[in-house]
Amino acid sequence: MNTTYFHQFDAIVTKEIAPGFFSKLIHTANNTINFIEVKAGNSVPDHEHIHEQMSFVLEGQFQLTIAGEAQILDASMFAIIPPNVRHSGVAITDCRLIDVFSPVREDYRNL
């Protein structure tokens, strides 16, 4: 298998990026892709960053609050968070999420 193009997902080390948020991180030249598992009740506090963020729920329900507006996301919805906009979230149920960041999250690369 050519490892320039193809990779084993199981080879990615899981990291706890916030309390209760367990991530597998992939970094490309332009993006960070964050595959997250989170148990119900865990939350990420209100914050902002320079990155554009796209958030997807694969399984479960996740309440995302962006610029003061709360919305419960499930697999039928996604969110686009512009750079420097405050946001927070809480897992309503056990969840599997994907967040895509542009540009690369150097802070996550250095975990």
DSSP file (Angstrom, degrees, kcal/mol; ACC not computed):
  #  RESIDUE AA STRUCTURE BP1 BP2  ACC     N-H-->O    O-->H-N    N-H-->O    O-->H-N    TCO  KAPPA ALPHA  PHI   PSI    X-CA   Y-CA   Z-CA
    1    1 A M              0   0    0      0, 0.0     2,-0.9     0, 0.0     0, 0.0   0.000 360.0 360.0 360.0 132.9    0.0    0.0    0.0
    2    2 A N    >>  -     0   0    0      1,-0.2     4,-2.5     2,-0.0     3,-1.2  -0.683 360.0-165.1 -79.0 107.6    1.3    3.4   -1.0
    3    3 A T  T 34 S+     0   0    0     -2,-0.9    -1,-0.2     1,-0.3     5,-0.0   0.465  80.0  76.7 -78.8   0.8    1.4    5.4    2.3
    4    4 A T  T 34 S+     0   0    0      1,-0.1    -1,-0.3     3,-0.0     3,-0.1   0.852 117.7  13.5 -68.8 -35.1    1.8    8.6    0.5
    5    5 A Y  T <4 S+     0   0    0     -3,-1.2     2,-0.4     1,-0.2    -2,-0.2   0.749 123.7  57.2-110.0 -35.1   -1.9    8.4   -0.4
    6    6 A F     <  +     0   0    0     -4,-2.5     2,-0.3     2,-0.0    -1,-0.2  -0.845  59.4 179.1-113.2 138.4   -3.5    5.8    1.8
    7    7 A H        -     0   0    0     -2,-0.4     2,-0.6    -3,-0.1     3,-0.1  -0.934  30.8-116.0-136.9 156.0   -3.4    5.7    5.6
    8    8 A Q    >   -     0   0    0     -2,-0.3     3,-1.3     1,-0.2     4,-0.3  -0.839  15.6-155.6 -93.9 118.9   -4.7    3.5    8.4
    9    9 A F  G >  S+     0   0    0     -2,-0.6     3,-1.7     1,-0.3    -1,-0.2   0.871  94.5  60.3 -60.9 -37.0   -7.3    5.3   10.6
   10   10 A D  G 3  S+     0   0    0      1,-0.3    -1,-0.3    -3,-0.1    -2,-0.0   0.686  93.0  67.3 -65.5 -17.3   -6.5    3.0   13.5
   11   11 A A  G <  S+     0   0    0     -3,-1.3     2,-0.5     2,-0.1    -1,-0.3   0.611  78.3  98.2 -78.8 -11.5   -2.8    4.2   13.4
   12   12 A I  S <  S-     0   0    0     -3,-1.7     2,-0.2    -4,-0.3    14,-0.1  -0.659  79.1-125.6 -80.9 126.6   -3.9    7.7   14.5
   13   13 A V        -     0   0    0     -2,-0.5    12,-0.5    12,-0.1     2,-0.4  -0.523  21.3-124.4 -71.9 133.3   -3.4    8.2   18.3
   14   14 A T        -     0   0    0     -2,-0.2     2,-0.4    10,-0.1    10,-0.2  -0.655  31.0-169.7 -79.2 132.5   -6.5    9.3   20.1
   15   15 A K  E     -A   23   0A   0      8,-2.9     8,-3.5    -2,-0.4     2,-1.0  -0.961  26.1-128.1-125.8 142.1   -6.0   12.6   22.1
   16   16 A E  E     +A   22   0A   0     -2,-0.4     6,-0.2     6,-0.2    -2,-0.0  -0.788  29.5 176.0 -87.8 103.9   -8.2   14.3   24.6
   17   17 A I  E    S+     0   0A   0      4,-1.6    -1,-0.2    -2,-1.0     5,-0.1   0.713  71.5   4.3 -86.1 -21.5   -8.4   17.8   23.2
   18   18 A A  E >  S-A   21   0A   0      3,-0.9     3,-2.9    -3,-0.1    -1,-0.2  -0.947 108.9 -64.7-151.5 158.3  -10.9   19.0   25.9
   19   19 A P  T 3  S+     0   0    0      0, 0.0    24,-0.2     0, 0.0     3,-0.1  -0.264 124.9   1.3 -53.4 118.3  -12.3   17.2   28.9
   20   20 A G  T 3  S+     0   0    0      1,-0.2     2,-0.7    22,-0.1    19,-0.7   0.420 103.6 113.4  85.4  -0.9  -14.4   14.3   27.6
   21   21 A F  E <   -AB  18  38A   0     -3,-2.9    -4,-1.6    17,-0.1    -3,-0.9  -0.906  47.0-169.1-108.5 108.1  -13.6   15.1   23.9
   22   22 A F  E     -AB  16  37A   0     15,-2.5    15,-2.4    -2,-0.7     2,-0.3  -0.872  13.7-172.0-106.0 119.2  -11.5   12.3   22.4
   23   23 A S  E     -AB  15  36A   0     -8,-3.5    -8,-2.9    -2,-0.6     2,-0.5  -0.814  31.7-158.2-121.2 147.4  -10.1   13.1   18.9
   24   24 A K  E     - B   0  35A   0     11,-2.2    11,-2.6    -2,-0.3     2,-0.4  -0.998  31.9-156.1-113.4 121.3   -8.2   11.6   16.0
   25   25 A L  E     - B   0  34A   0     -2,-0.5     2,-0.4   -12,-0.5     9,-0.2  -0.842  15.4-171.9-109.3 133.6   -6.6   14.4   14.2
   26   26 A I  E     - B   0  33A   0      7,-2.6     7,-3.1    -2,-0.4     2,-0.5  -0.990   8.6-163.1-120.6 129.7   -5.5   14.6   10.5
   27   27 A H  E     + B   0  32A   0     -2,-0.4     5,-0.2     5,-0.2     2,-0.2  -0.956   9.5 177.8-116.1 127.5   -3.5   17.5    9.3
   28   28 A T        -     0   0    0      3,-3.0    76,-0.1    -2,-0.5    -2,-0.0  -0.459  52.4 -85.9-107.4-172.4   -3.2   18.4    5.6
   29   29 A A  S    S+     0   0    0     -2,-0.2    75,-0.3     1,-0.2     3,-0.1   0.808 126.4  17.0 -64.5 -27.9   -1.3   21.3    4.1
   30   30 A N  S    S+     0   0    0     73,-0.1     2,-0.3     1,-0.1    -1,-0.2   0.544 122.2  42.4-123.0 -11.6   -4.5   23.5    4.5
   31   31 A N        -     0   0    0     72,-0.2    -3,-3.0    71,-0.2     2,-0.4  -0.918  53.0-144.4-139.4 158.3   -6.9   21.8    6.9
   32   32 A T  E     -BC  27 101A   0     69,-1.9    69,-3.0    -2,-0.3     2,-0.5  -1.000  18.7-160.9-119.0 129.3   -7.2   20.0   10.2
   33   33 A I  E     -BC  26 100A   0     -7,-3.1    -7,-2.6    -2,-0.4     2,-0.6  -0.953   6.1-163.6-111.9 125.6   -9.9   17.3   10.3
   34   34 A N  E     -BC  25  99A   0     65,-3.4    65,-2.3    -2,-0.5     2,-0.6  -0.935   7.8-164.8-117.5 111.9  -10.9   16.3   13.8
   35   35 A F  E     -BC  24  98A   0    -11,-2.6   -11,-2.2    -2,-0.6     2,-0.4  -0.876  24.2-170.3 -95.0 116.5  -12.9   13.0   14.3
   36   36 A I  E     -BC  23  97A   0     61,-2.7    61,-2.7    -2,-0.6     2,-0.4  -0.883  24.2-167.3-120.8 138.8  -14.4   13.3   17.8
   37   37 A E  E     +BC  22  96A   0    -15,-2.4   -15,-2.5    -2,-0.4     2,-0.4  -0.993  20.4 172.7-116.8 132.1  -16.1   10.9   20.2
   38   38 A V  E     -BC  21  95A   0     57,-2.1    57,-3.2    -2,-0.4     2,-0.2  -1.000  26.0-130.3-142.8 137.0  -17.8   12.6   23.2
   39   39 A K    >   -     0   0    0    -19,-0.7     3,-1.8    -2,-0.4    52,-0.3  -0.542  45.2 -81.2 -83.9 151.6  -20.1   11.2   25.9
   40   40 A A  T 3  S+     0   0    0      1,-0.2    52,-0.2    -2,-0.2    -1,-0.1  -0.175 114.1  26.4 -50.9 139.0  -23.4   12.9   26.8
   41   41 A G  T 3  S+     0   0    0     50,-3.4    -1,-0.2     1,-0.3     2,-0.2   0.130  86.5 123.2  93.6 -19.5  -23.1   15.9   29.1
   42   42 A N    <   -     0   0    0     -3,-1.8    49,-2.8   -22,-0.1    -1,-0.3  -0.509  41.0-171.9 -75.7 145.9  -19.5   16.9   28.1
   43   43 A S  E     -F   90   0B   0    -24,-0.2    47,-0.2    47,-0.2   -22,-0.1  -0.921  26.4-138.8-137.8 159.7  -19.1   20.4   26.9
   44   44 A V  E     -F   89   0B   0     45,-2.6    45,-2.0    -2,-0.3     3,-0.1  -0.988  36.4-121.0-116.6 128.4  -16.6   22.8   25.3
   45   45 A P  E     -     0   0B   0      0, 0.0    42,-0.1     0, 0.0     2,-0.1  -0.130  40.5 -74.2 -69.6 164.9  -16.7   26.3   26.8
   46   46 A D  E    S+     0   0B   0     42,-0.1     2,-0.3    40,-0.1    42,-0.2  -0.341  72.6 141.8 -57.0 129.4  -17.4   29.5   24.8
   47   47 A H  E     -F   87   0B   0     40,-2.2    40,-2.5    -3,-0.1     2,-0.3  -0.943  34.5-147.5-158.5 173.9  -14.3   30.4   22.7
   48   48 A E        -     0   0    0     -2,-0.3     2,-0.3    38,-0.2    38,-0.1  -0.968  12.5-179.0-146.9 160.9  -13.2   31.7   19.4
   49   49 A H        -     0   0    0     -2,-0.3    35,-3.4    36,-0.2    36,-0.3  -0.953  41.9-103.9-154.5 169.2  -10.2   31.1   17.0
   50   50 A I  S    S+     0   0    0     -2,-0.3     2,-0.2    33,-0.2    52,-0.0   0.546  88.2  98.2 -76.1  -6.8   -8.8   32.4   13.7
   51   51 A H  S    S-     0   0    0     31,-0.1     2,-0.3    32,-0.1    -2,-0.2  -0.576  74.2-126.8 -88.5 141.8  -10.0   29.2   11.9
   52   52 A E  E     -D  102   0A   0     50,-2.8    50,-2.0    -2,-0.2     2,-0.4  -0.687  36.1-158.7 -73.0 140.7  -13.1   28.7    9.8
   53   53 A Q  E     -DE 101  81A   0     28,-2.6    28,-3.7    -2,-0.3     2,-0.5  -0.989  18.8-165.8-131.2 132.7  -14.8   25.6   11.2
   54   54 A M  E     -DE 100  80A   0     46,-2.4    46,-2.6    -2,-0.4     2,-0.4  -0.978  16.1-161.2-112.6 130.2  -17.3   23.2    9.7
   55   55 A S  E     -DE  99  79A   0     24,-2.6    24,-2.1    -2,-0.5     2,-0.4  -0.947   9.8-179.3-120.6 130.5  -19.0   20.9   12.2
   56   56 A F  E     -DE  98  78A   0     42,-2.9    42,-2.5    -2,-0.4     2,-0.6  -0.973  18.6-146.3-128.6 139.5  -20.8   17.7   11.4
   57   57 A V  E     +D   97   0A   0     20,-0.8    40,-0.2    17,-0.5    20,-0.2  -0.938  15.9 176.8-104.2 120.7  -22.6   15.2   13.7
   58   58 A L  E    S+     0   0A   0     38,-3.0     2,-0.3    -2,-0.6    39,-0.2   0.841  74.1   6.8 -86.8 -39.7  -22.3   11.6   12.5
   59   59 A E  E    S+D   96   0A   0     37,-1.6    37,-1.9    15,-0.1    -1,-0.4  -0.996 111.5   8.0-143.6 143.4  -24.2   10.1   15.4
   60   60 A G  S    S-     0   0    0     -2,-0.3     2,-0.4    35,-0.2    15,-0.3  -0.377  85.0 -64.4  91.4-166.0  -26.1   11.6   18.3
   61   61 A Q        -     0   0    0     33,-0.2    31,-1.7    13,-0.1    32,-1.7  -0.996  41.2-176.1-130.9 133.1  -27.2   15.1   19.1
   62   62 A F  E     -HG  73  91B   0     11,-2.3    11,-3.2    -2,-0.4     2,-0.7  -0.992  19.3-141.4-132.1 122.6  -24.9   18.0   19.9
   63   63 A Q  E     -HG  72  90B   0     27,-2.8    27,-2.1    -2,-0.4     2,-0.5  -0.768  22.2-171.3 -87.1 118.2  -26.0   21.5   20.9
   64   64 A L  E     -HG  71  89B   0      7,-2.7     7,-2.0    -2,-0.7     2,-0.5  -0.934   7.9-161.2-111.1 129.3  -23.9   24.1   19.2
   65   65 A T  E     -HG  70  88B   0     23,-2.7    23,-2.0    -2,-0.5     2,-0.5  -0.956  10.4-178.0-112.5 121.6  -24.1   27.8   20.2
   66   66 A I  E >  S-HG  69  87B   0      3,-2.5     3,-2.4    -2,-0.5    21,-0.2  -0.981  71.2 -17.4-123.0 123.7  -22.7   30.2   17.7
   67   67 A A  T 3  S-     0   0    0     19,-2.9    -1,-0.1    -2,-0.5    20,-0.1   0.862 131.0 -49.9  50.2  39.9  -22.7   34.0   18.4
   68   68 A G  T 3  S+     0   0    0     18,-0.2     2,-0.6     1,-0.2    -1,-0.3   0.369 114.1 116.6  84.6  -4.4  -25.4   33.4   21.1
   69   69 A E  E <   -H   66   0B   0     -3,-2.4    -3,-2.5     2,-0.0     2,-0.3  -0.879  51.2-154.5-103.2 118.4  -27.7   31.3   18.9
   70   70 A A  E     +H   65   0B   0     -2,-0.6     2,-0.3    -5,-0.3    -5,-0.2  -0.692  17.3 170.9 -93.8 141.6  -28.2   27.7   20.1
   71   71 A Q  E     -H   64   0B   0     -7,-2.0    -7,-2.7    -2,-0.3     2,-0.7  -0.978  30.7-131.3-147.4 134.0  -29.1   24.9   17.7
   72   72 A I  E     -H   63   0B   0     -2,-0.3     2,-0.3    -9,-0.3    -9,-0.3  -0.791  29.9-157.4 -86.4 120.2  -29.2   21.1   18.3
   73   73 A L  E     +H   62   0B   0    -11,-3.2   -11,-2.3    -2,-0.7     2,-0.2  -0.754  19.1 165.6 -97.9 143.8  -27.4   19.4   15.5
   74   74 A D    >   -     0   0    0     -2,-0.3     3,-1.9   -13,-0.2   -17,-0.5  -0.688  60.9 -68.2-134.2-166.6  -27.9   15.8   14.4
   75   75 A A  T 3  S+     0   0    0    -15,-0.3   -14,-0.1     1,-0.3    -2,-0.0   0.613 127.5  63.3 -66.1 -10.2  -26.8   13.9   11.3
   76   76 A S  T 3  S+     0   0    0    -20,-0.0     2,-0.3     2,-0.0    -1,-0.3   0.514 104.8  46.7 -90.7  -4.3  -29.3   16.0    9.2
   77   77 A M    <   -     0   0    0     -3,-1.9   -20,-0.8   -20,-0.2     2,-0.3  -0.889  56.5-173.3-133.7 160.6  -27.5   19.3    9.8
   78   78 A F  E     -E   56   0A   0     -2,-0.3     2,-0.3   -22,-0.1   -22,-0.2  -0.954  15.0-137.7-145.2 167.4  -24.1   20.9    9.9
   79   79 A A  E     -E   55   0A   0    -24,-2.1   -24,-2.6    -2,-0.3     2,-0.5  -0.948   2.1-153.9-128.8 147.4  -22.7   24.3   10.9
   80   80 A I  E     -E   54   0A   0     -2,-0.3   -26,-0.2   -26,-0.2   -28,-0.0  -0.986  14.1-164.7-119.0 119.5  -20.2   26.7    9.4
   81   81 A I  E     -E   53   0A   0    -28,-3.7   -28,-2.6    -2,-0.5     3,-0.1  -0.913  14.1-138.8-107.5 115.9  -18.5   28.9   12.0
   82   82 A P    >   -     0   0    0      0, 0.0     3,-1.1     0, 0.0   -31,-0.1  -0.239  38.4 -78.7 -66.7 161.9  -16.6   31.9   10.5
   83   83 A P  T 3  S+     0   0    0      0, 0.0   -33,-0.2     0, 0.0   -31,-0.1  -0.280 112.8  13.9 -58.4 146.4  -13.2   32.9   11.9
   84   84 A N  T 3  S+     0   0    0    -35,-3.4     2,-0.5   -33,-0.2   -34,-0.1   0.709  89.7 132.7  61.9  26.1  -13.2   34.8   15.2
   85   85 A V    <   -     0   0    0     -3,-1.1   -36,-0.2   -36,-0.3    -1,-0.2  -0.932  59.5-117.9-107.0 129.8  -16.9   34.1   16.1
   86   86 A R        +     0   0    0     -2,-0.5   -19,-2.9   -38,-0.1     2,-0.3  -0.376  44.3 161.3 -68.5 140.6  -17.6   32.9   19.6
   87   87 A H  E     +FG  47  66B   0    -40,-2.5   -40,-2.2   -21,-0.2     2,-0.3  -0.989  16.3 177.9-157.4 158.0  -19.0   29.4   20.0
   88   88 A S  E     - G   0  65B   0    -23,-2.0   -23,-2.7    -2,-0.3     2,-0.3  -0.915   9.6-161.6-151.4 172.6  -19.5   26.6   22.5
   89   89 A G  E     -FG  44  64B   0    -45,-2.0   -45,-2.6    -2,-0.3     2,-0.3  -0.997  11.0-160.9-161.5 159.5  -21.2   23.2   22.6
   90   90 A V  E     -FG  43  63B   0    -27,-2.1   -27,-2.8    -2,-0.3     2,-0.7  -0.993  28.0-120.9-144.6 137.3  -22.5   20.4   24.7
   91   91 A A  E     - G   0  62B   0    -49,-2.8   -50,-3.4    -2,-0.3   -29,-0.2  -0.687  21.1-173.6 -78.1 116.2  -23.2   16.7   23.9
   92   92 A I  S    S+     0   0    0    -31,-1.7     2,-0.2    -2,-0.7   -30,-0.2   0.877  78.0   5.1 -74.5 -40.2  -26.9   16.1   24.4
   93   93 A T  S    S-     0   0    0    -32,-1.7   -52,-0.2    -3,-0.1     2,-0.1  -0.755 109.3 -64.2-127.0 175.4  -26.3   12.4   23.8
   94   94 A D  S    S-     0   0    0     -2,-0.2     2,-0.3   -55,-0.1   -55,-0.2  -0.471  70.3-164.6 -57.7 138.1  -23.2   10.3   23.2
   95   95 A C  E     -C   38   0A   0    -57,-3.2   -57,-2.1   -35,-0.2     2,-0.4  -0.921  34.0-155.6-134.7 153.5  -21.9   11.7   19.9
   96   96 A R  E     +CD  37  59A   0    -37,-1.9   -38,-3.0    -2,-0.3   -37,-1.6  -0.996  34.2 176.4-121.9 124.0  -19.5   11.1   17.0
   97   97 A L  E     -CD  36  57A   0    -61,-2.7   -61,-2.7    -2,-0.4     2,-0.4  -0.829  25.2-152.9-126.6 158.5  -18.5   14.4   15.4
   98   98 A I  E     -CD  35  56A   0    -42,-2.5   -42,-2.9    -2,-0.3     2,-0.4  -0.990  12.0-173.4-130.6 128.4  -16.3   15.7   12.6
   99   99 A D  E     -CD  34  55A   0    -65,-2.3   -65,-3.4    -2,-0.4     2,-0.5  -0.971   6.2-161.6-116.0 136.6  -14.9   19.2   12.7
  100  100 A V  E     -CD  33  54A   0    -46,-2.6   -46,-2.4    -2,-0.4     2,-0.4  -0.981  10.2-167.1-118.3 127.3  -12.9   20.6    9.7
  101  101 A F  E     -CD  32  53A   0    -69,-3.0   -69,-1.9    -2,-0.5   -48,-0.2  -0.903  10.4-135.0-117.2 141.8  -10.7   23.6   10.3
  102  102 A S  E    S+ D   0  52A   0    -50,-2.0   -50,-2.8    -2,-0.4     2,-0.2  -0.979  84.5  28.4-139.3 129.5   -9.0   26.0    7.8
  103  103 A P  S    S-     0   0    0      0, 0.0   -71,-0.2     0, 0.0   -72,-0.2   0.598 114.0 -82.0 -71.7-173.6   -6.2   26.9    8.1
  104  104 A V        -     0   0    0    -75,-0.3     2,-1.2   -73,-0.2     3,-0.1  -0.209  38.8-120.2 -55.0 139.9   -4.5   24.0    9.9
  105  105 A R     >  -     0   0    0      1,-0.2     4,-2.2    -4,-0.1     3,-0.5  -0.726  30.0-176.4 -82.8  94.7   -4.9   24.1   13.7
  106  106 A E  H  > S+     0   0    0     -2,-1.2     4,-1.8     1,-0.2    -1,-0.2   0.844  81.5  60.2 -62.7 -33.1   -1.2   24.3   14.8
  107  107 A D  H  4 S+     0   0    0      1,-0.2    -1,-0.2     2,-0.2    -2,-0.1   0.872 108.9  43.2 -62.8 -35.8   -2.3   24.1   18.4
  108  108 A Y  H >4 S+     0   0    0     -3,-0.5     3,-1.5     1,-0.2    -2,-0.2   0.856 108.7  57.6 -75.8 -36.0   -3.8   20.7   17.7
  109  109 A R  H 3< S+     0   0    0     -4,-2.2    -2,-0.2     1,-0.3    -1,-0.2   0.854 106.3  51.7 -60.4 -33.4   -0.8   19.6   15.6
  110  110 A N  T 3<        0   0    0     -4,-1.8    -1,-0.3     1,-0.2    -2,-0.2   0.372 360.0 360.0 -88.6   5.0    1.4   20.3   18.6
  111  111 A L    <         0   0    0     -3,-1.5    -1,-0.2    -5,-0.1    -2,-0.1   0.506 360.0 360.0 -69.5 360.0   -0.7   18.2   21.1
